[in-house]
Amino acid sequence: MENRYQRFLLAVVCCAAVSAQAQEDSPTEVVSPEVERRVIEPAAIDREDFEVGAYVGLLAIEDFDAALLYGARFAWHVTEDFFLEASFGSSEGDQTSFEDLTGGAPLFDDSERDYLFYDLSVGWNALPGEVFLFGNRAMKSDLYLILGAGSTDFLDDNWFTLNAGVGYRLLINDWLTWRIDVRDHIFDRDTFGEEEITHNVELSTGITVFF
């Protein structure tokens, strides 16, 4: 009788050992977490390298009052950091400081007061970045420096002109941008009998498109 109990216990132990070994040999079931994946849409920025647009603003002509300025710009983005830009601008010199003070006869004809300039500049996107508007909408932006040279037609004469300034560009969508610029147009002028370096400061804003 005792041997029968021993055989029964031995059989139970063997079954338990076989079951444990089978569980160890069977592959462990991996539970995959149900994580909702975010759908990320990259910015649909056109790869076109050319930018063209118009602008309007004010031009403070030295010795004259500030006047309305308007013009056009064309840029070629050579790399992500540098671009070449051709600009045209038109304004009109108002009364000189002397004319305002004396109230005498005009020193220049109206046709001589037309202010036209052309220049070719090199721009550097010094601080590229993003601006977040309306909560979660990100817009690409650039703070750039610009330096160039050109020509100014003013007071019935033509002057070699240097220009330097800073600008800000905000990409509204994949092809439209808004820009604001501050530039100094520098040239020698001897209109009043003595040669002097004049600084003519431009503050302008405009819209451009990429193509």
C-alpha positions as CSV (number, residue, x, y, z in Angstrom):
1,M,0.0,0.0,0.0
2,E,2.8,2.3,0.9
3,N,4.5,1.7,-2.4
4,R,1.3,2.6,-4.2
5,Y,1.2,6.0,-2.5
6,Q,4.9,6.6,-3.3
7,R,4.3,5.8,-7.0
8,F,1.3,8.1,-7.1
9,L,3.3,11.0,-5.5
10,L,6.2,10.4,-7.9
11,A,3.8,10.5,-10.9
12,V,2.4,13.8,-9.7
13,V,5.8,15.3,-9.3
14,C,6.9,14.2,-12.7
15,C,3.8,15.7,-14.3
16,A,4.4,19.0,-12.6
17,A,8.0,19.0,-13.7
18,V,7.1,18.2,-17.3
19,S,4.4,21.0,-17.3
20,A,6.9,23.6,-15.9
21,Q,9.5,22.6,-18.6
22,A,6.8,23.0,-21.3
23,Q,5.9,26.5,-20.1
24,E,9.6,27.5,-20.1
25,D,10.1,26.2,-23.6
26,S,6.9,27.8,-25.1
27,P,7.4,31.4,-26.4
28,T,6.3,34.3,-24.2
29,E,3.4,36.2,-25.6
30,V,4.3,39.8,-26.2
31,V,1.6,42.4,-25.6
32,S,1.8,45.3,-28.1
33,P,0.6,48.6,-26.6
34,E,-2.1,50.3,-28.6
35,V,-0.4,53.7,-29.0
36,E,-2.1,56.2,-31.3
37,R,0.5,57.5,-33.7
38,R,0.6,61.2,-34.6
39,V,0.4,62.2,-38.2
40,I,3.1,64.8,-38.9
41,E,2.9,66.8,-42.1
42,P,6.2,68.4,-43.1
43,A,6.1,72.0,-44.2
44,A,5.1,72.2,-47.9
45,I,7.8,74.8,-48.8
46,D,8.4,75.2,-52.5
47,R,11.9,74.5,-53.7
48,E,11.9,77.4,-56.1
49,D,14.8,79.7,-55.6
50,F,13.5,83.0,-57.0
51,E,11.5,85.6,-55.1
52,V,9.8,88.7,-56.6
53,G,7.6,91.3,-55.1
54,A,6.6,94.9,-54.5
55,Y,7.0,97.2,-51.4
56,V,6.0,100.5,-50.1
57,G,7.3,102.7,-47.3
58,L,9.0,105.9,-46.3
59,L,12.3,107.4,-47.4
60,A,14.0,110.0,-45.2
61,I,16.1,111.9,-47.7
62,E,18.8,113.9,-46.0
63,D,18.1,117.7,-46.0
64,F,14.6,116.9,-47.3
65,D,11.4,115.8,-45.7
66,A,10.4,112.1,-45.5
67,A,8.4,111.0,-48.5
68,L,6.5,108.0,-49.8
69,L,8.6,105.3,-51.3
70,Y,7.5,102.4,-53.5
71,G,9.4,99.9,-55.7
72,A,10.1,96.3,-56.6
73,R,12.6,93.6,-55.6
74,F,13.8,90.4,-57.3
75,A,16.0,87.9,-55.4
76,W,17.8,84.7,-56.3
77,H,18.4,82.4,-53.3
78,V,21.7,80.9,-54.1
79,T,21.8,78.7,-50.9
80,E,19.8,78.5,-47.7
81,D,22.0,81.2,-46.2
82,F,22.8,83.6,-49.0
83,F,20.8,85.4,-51.7
84,L,21.3,88.0,-54.4
85,E,18.8,90.8,-54.8
86,A,18.1,93.5,-57.3
87,S,16.0,96.4,-56.2
88,F,14.3,99.4,-57.7
89,G,12.8,102.3,-55.8
90,S,11.1,105.6,-56.5
91,S,10.3,108.6,-54.3
92,E,10.2,112.4,-54.4
93,G,12.1,114.9,-52.4
94,D,9.9,117.4,-50.7
95,Q,10.9,120.9,-49.4
96,T,14.5,121.2,-48.2
97,S,15.2,122.4,-44.7
98,F,16.3,125.7,-46.1
99,E,13.1,126.2,-48.0
100,D,11.0,125.3,-45.0
101,L,12.9,127.9,-42.8
102,T,13.0,130.8,-45.3
103,G,9.8,130.3,-47.2
104,G,11.5,131.7,-50.2
105,A,11.6,130.6,-53.8
106,P,12.0,126.9,-54.5
107,L,15.6,125.8,-55.0
108,F,14.8,123.0,-57.4
109,D,12.2,122.2,-60.0
110,D,9.7,119.5,-59.4
111,S,11.3,117.3,-62.0
112,E,14.7,117.5,-60.2
113,R,13.1,116.3,-57.0
114,D,12.4,112.8,-58.4
115,Y,14.4,110.3,-56.5
116,L,15.1,107.0,-58.3
117,F,17.6,104.3,-57.3
118,Y,18.7,100.9,-58.5
119,D,21.0,98.5,-56.6
120,L,22.3,95.0,-56.5
121,S,22.8,93.5,-53.0
122,V,24.0,90.3,-51.2
123,G,21.8,89.1,-48.4
124,W,22.7,86.7,-45.5
125,N,20.0,84.9,-43.5
126,A,21.6,85.5,-40.2
127,L,18.9,84.1,-37.9
128,P,16.6,81.6,-39.5
129,G,13.8,80.3,-37.3
130,E,10.1,79.8,-36.8
131,V,7.2,81.9,-35.5
132,F,4.2,80.2,-33.8
133,L,0.9,81.9,-34.6
134,F,-2.7,81.0,-33.7
135,G,-1.7,78.5,-31.1
136,N,0.0,75.6,-33.0
137,R,0.7,77.0,-36.5
138,A,4.5,77.4,-37.2
139,M,5.7,79.8,-39.9
140,K,9.3,79.9,-41.2
141,S,11.0,83.2,-40.7
142,D,14.4,84.8,-41.5
143,L,16.2,87.8,-40.0
144,Y,18.7,88.8,-42.7
145,L,21.5,91.4,-43.2
146,I,22.0,93.0,-46.6
147,L,24.8,95.0,-48.3
148,G,25.0,96.3,-51.8
149,A,25.8,99.0,-54.3
150,G,24.0,100.8,-57.1
151,S,23.0,104.2,-58.5
152,T,20.8,107.0,-57.4
153,D,19.2,109.6,-59.7
154,F,18.4,112.8,-57.8
155,L,18.5,116.6,-58.2
156,D,19.3,116.2,-61.9
157,D,22.5,114.1,-61.2
158,N,23.6,110.5,-60.8
159,W,25.3,109.3,-57.6
160,F,27.1,106.0,-56.9
161,T,25.3,104.6,-53.9
162,L,26.1,102.0,-51.2
163,N,23.2,100.4,-49.2
164,A,23.2,98.5,-46.0
165,G,20.4,97.3,-43.8
166,V,18.5,94.6,-42.0
167,G,15.3,92.8,-42.9
168,Y,12.7,90.3,-41.7
169,R,11.0,87.7,-43.9
170,L,7.9,85.7,-42.8
171,L,6.8,82.8,-44.9
172,I,3.0,82.9,-44.8
173,N,2.5,79.7,-46.8
174,D,4.5,77.7,-49.3
175,W,4.9,80.5,-51.8
176,L,3.9,83.9,-50.2
177,T,6.0,86.0,-47.8
178,W,5.7,89.2,-45.9
179,R,8.9,91.4,-45.5
180,I,9.9,94.5,-43.6
181,D,13.2,96.3,-44.3
182,V,15.3,99.1,-42.9
183,R,18.1,100.3,-45.2
184,D,20.5,103.2,-45.4
185,H,21.3,104.5,-48.9
186,I,24.7,106.3,-48.7
187,F,26.2,108.5,-51.4
188,D,28.3,111.7,-51.8
189,R,26.4,114.8,-52.8
190,D,27.7,118.3,-53.7
191,T,24.3,119.9,-54.4
192,F,24.7,122.8,-52.0
193,G,28.3,123.7,-53.0
194,E,30.1,121.4,-50.6
195,E,30.6,117.6,-51.0
196,E,29.1,115.6,-48.2
197,I,28.2,112.0,-47.4
198,T,24.4,111.7,-47.1
199,H,22.4,109.0,-45.4
200,N,18.9,108.3,-46.8
201,V,17.0,105.9,-44.6
202,E,14.4,103.6,-46.0
203,L,11.6,101.9,-43.9
204,S,9.5,99.7,-46.1
205,T,7.3,96.6,-46.1
206,G,6.0,94.4,-48.9
207,I,4.8,91.1,-50.2
208,T,6.8,88.7,-52.3
209,V,6.2,85.3,-54.0
210,F,8.5,82.4,-54.6
211,F,8.5,80.7,-58.0
